Amino acid sequence: MPELSDRPDLDQLRRQARELLRAADNGEPSGVARLRAVSDRVTLSAAQLAVAREYGYRSWAALKAEVERRPAGQPFFVTLVSEDSGAGRAAAGASVRDARTGAVTDRIKPPAGESFMRVTSNGQGAFFLTASVNWTVGASPLVYRLQVDAGGRAGQLAPVPGDLLPPGARDIAASPGGTLLAYTVPDMTAPPSTAEAGLVDLATGERRIASLPAGFISRLSLANDGQTLAFQWQPRSAGEADVYVAPAAASDWVAQGRVLTGPGGLPYDAESPVISADGRAVYVTVAQPEPTGGPHWTRLLEAPAGRGQPRILFELRYQPHGGNLVYMWGPVCRDRAGDQLLAFATGYVYRIEISSGAITQLPIPEGQPYDAAW
């Protein structure tokens, strides 16, 4: 029997009922059996009742009441914006935003003399940010924890104990709903490379260091169970950065991982990998030419972590602009449930429902964030 999460989403449960109804309508044996367990009718009401019973509730109304009693799914995300983006000094730093409207609910300034570099989230209101006095060389970045309450207000920045992560940890990725942090420590001497990468369990303090060939890892992303990792890897010798998928516990993420490839077996020329909640797919941003000429497309693809055909979730024709010379958006992140993605452009963010591809555009007048987490 499945269990409700601590912060269940009623819309997600409604989608489960609609998907069950479609399965039964199509004659799928499992869907038909689930509906017949509660009703002889193939209706939405019967599908909702079946979903409710599967979660241990006697009716859809009882399940709905329990969902409404519990806190809602994480409705806030955090963006990092610099003064150079046009935000100005007042808005630069970290902003907490409502995922339903895009409105700012709180702002967080980095400690004096520091700049935020990366942000990640466990999907339960806890965000982790790295900050440094210098983006390229010099002081080791610090890692902070930031708790956002149910009203979108941020607590105090709390330094993560220095013995949990190695000095210089810069890129980080939290396992949504878990206690794991994946991290990298860069060596910014030319050409840049990754000096160390690994996993740390914030609950136990256990740290597992991965062996790596010479090269640079960026854009870490962890599946919900912390078992699978996506990232970009660029060999130090030469070549383009490829997207990799690897077991997070692997002793060598690159050697034991595999390059994400398209149906033709060639690596994707992709940016901003975000792994799905279950680790079975990776969401990537690609720039693809128009076969008949004209501006190329910027597409957000759902690419299977194994072999298979990608699905286009969202696409825009490229329009030249100062914020990005190749793509129509920059950072991408997802919610903990794995139902929605956010793609950040200059002046706004696209909220994308993964199952249907439905798009909602929300304003971010401060400019394009350089990193974000939901």
Secondary structure as GFF3:
##gff-version 3
##sequence-region A 1 374
A	DSSP	alpha_helix	10	25	.	.	.	ID=ss1
A	DSSP	alpha_helix	29	36	.	.	.	ID=ss2
A	DSSP	alpha_helix	44	54	.	.	.	ID=ss3
A	DSSP	alpha_helix	60	69	.	.	.	ID=ss4
A	DSSP	beta_strand	76	81	.	.	.	ID=ss5
A	DSSP	three_ten_helix	83	85	.	.	.	ID=ss6
A	DSSP	alpha_helix	88	91	.	.	.	ID=ss7
A	DSSP	beta_strand	93	98	.	.	.	ID=ss8
A	DSSP	beta_strand	104	108	.	.	.	ID=ss9
A	DSSP	beta_strand	115	121	.	.	.	ID=ss10
A	DSSP	beta_strand	126	132	.	.	.	ID=ss11
A	DSSP	beta_strand	142	147	.	.	.	ID=ss12
A	DSSP	beta_strand	158	159	.	.	.	ID=ss13
A	DSSP	beta_strand	172	174	.	.	.	ID=ss14
A	DSSP	beta_strand	180	187	.	.	.	ID=ss15
A	DSSP	beta_strand	193	201	.	.	.	ID=ss16
A	DSSP	beta_strand	207	210	.	.	.	ID=ss17
A	DSSP	beta_strand	215	222	.	.	.	ID=ss18
A	DSSP	beta_strand	228	235	.	.	.	ID=ss19
A	DSSP	beta_strand	242	247	.	.	.	ID=ss20
A	DSSP	beta_strand	258	259	.	.	.	ID=ss21
A	DSSP	beta_strand	270	275	.	.	.	ID=ss22
A	DSSP	beta_strand	281	288	.	.	.	ID=ss23
A	DSSP	beta_strand	297	304	.	.	.	ID=ss24
A	DSSP	beta_strand	311	317	.	.	.	ID=ss25
A	DSSP	beta_strand	332	334	.	.	.	ID=ss26
A	DSSP	beta_strand	340	345	.	.	.	ID=ss27
A	DSSP	beta_strand	348	353	.	.	.	ID=ss28
A	DSSP	beta_strand	359	363	.	.	.	ID=ss29
A	DSSP	beta_strand	371	373	.	.	.	ID=ss30
###
